[in-house]
Every structure is written in C-alpha cells, then in structure tokens.
Amino acid sequence: MLCRLVGYAAVNSPASASGCAITTRSAPISNGMLSYNQVGNGQPILLLHGLFASKEQWNSMMCQLSKAGYRAIAPDLPGYGNSTGFATKDYALENQVALLHQLMNQLGIRSFDVAGSSMGGAIATLYSQRYPEQLRSLAFIGSPLGVTDWASSVRNSIFDGINPFIPITKEQFDLEISLLFVTPPTIPDSVKTEKVNDYITRNRHYQEIWDIVNLYDDVLCQGRSTQLPTLSIWGREDKIYDIRGADRLQGCIPGSQVIRLPKAGHLLLMENSEEATTDYLKFLNVFHSKNTLPMS
C-alpha cells in the first residue's frame, strides 16, 4: 500500500526512456475530471496505482504491455494526481470502484483485465466482486492492501511517532523511499523539499485519506472470494507488506497464482518492471489461450 509517487523518480526512470507513445486524456466523471494515460491497441488492461501515488508509476509496464498487443489504461484514481474535483467520500474504495466503472463505460469498454499495485489491488478486488461479468482476470503487481498487517519496518516507525508515508522532514522522506524501493533512486534535495512542503501544507488532507484507506486492511479476506483467474507478484524484499503475507493471500483467494519475486520490493512495477511484465504476460497468455480454444 501507500506507494506515494516520487515524481522525479518516475520521470527519470528507465520507463520514461522507452519511447512508446503514451497519451494523456481526461473524462468528466461524476462531479470531477478524471485523468488517465493510454497506449496500445487490443485487449484492454486497467492499471490501478496505490495510495498517494499516480498513473505515471505504470509507464514502463504500459509500454511493454502495448508492445505485446494490449491496450493499457492507467488512470489517476479519483482525487489523486491530476484527477480533480472529487469529494472526500470518494476516497472510500467502494466509491473508487463506482467511479472507475463510470470511466470504463464512458470509454465503451465492456470486457477487460485489471491489475493493481498496493491500494490499487484492493480496489481491483472490490471491482471484481461488484462487476465480475466485466472482468477477465485480476492481478496484483506488488503486494496488495487488504491481506496482511504492516511489516515491522513500518510498524516500528509508527510506534516512534513517524508516519513514513506522510513525511514532514527530508529525513522522513528518505525513510519513505527506503521502504518503497530495494535500491532507492537518487532524488535532488529540491524535489524532496517540494514534496515535504506539500505534505506539510496539506497534512490534514493526507491524514483524512490515510484514515479512510486504513479501514480496508483486511478487505481481500472478507466477503466472497473472486472466481477470476488471479495472479499476485509479491516482492521478496517488500518492506511494506512482508512476503509471508503471500501465503495468506493464497488462502483468501483459493486457486490464485503467487510469484515471489527475488530482489524486489513494494514498488516492483517501477523497480522490477521488466520481470513483473514478463510474469504478467505469461499469466495472461495462458488463460487467454485457454479461453479461445474451440469447444470439444
């Protein structure tokens, strides 16, 4: 969960050098304006980012998916990034699902695959429960919110009075980055100062959203289990949700496939995008090919 996008890291990652033609569009949804990135043609895949994050985290995977023949769509979730005009109540995950459903209907997309990172994984799961007829598969690219408690690294910080995902000093910002990445990117002090100032200026807003999203810490293991083909790629060095949570995930979603990715942390969609995309494409190709076989 809580993959606060470091804008500098996203823009300056290998993803942005791939040269694929990602376009940014917007759509009026409810009382707000939802911004989304799109690239490619073919079977659509909806990609959902984590808390305090943005659509650009998916850039590298979007390019790779488009080259494999898919149409990748990554929105700034309602209220995040450049998706503006949404109320505080819209941060509730059920309301995020309803707003995303409006987006996909507006785009005329009736059947698609969905993949989420962290909080995005929980939203994807709730979408699969509410609109199962619209989805072909469910995937978690990185550990999802809603399966297991915080790893000890996060818990210890909170016990020390520091929320590493709402940092108010540059040192706390560095802590956040060290938790999200196995090998943290180099970020200029000017960018750190800009991000920290935003956390300070809008601190009450961030706290409100944090409180809302933390109500869903067991959501994947409650209610009816999805019947969709399900894949989870979980980083073995994840410092947000410990790798041991992968075992519980398989218990909560029977029949799900779990890949424990070595040398990967929480933001593997950025740091390990090539390996994650390769595994995801193998998963998609296997069950899509099964679904297209002629009846015997």
PyMOL commands that set and color helices and strands:
alter all, ss='L'
color gray80, all
select helices_A, chain A and resi 7-11+14-17+55-67+88-91+93-106+119-130+132-134+152-159+170-180+189-201+203-216+219-221+245-252+268-271+273-291
alter helices_A, ss='H'
color red, helices_A
select strands_A, chain A and resi 23-29+32-39+44-48+71-75+112-118+135-144+230-235+257-261
alter strands_A, ss='S'
color yellow, strands_A
deselect
rebuild
show_as cartoon
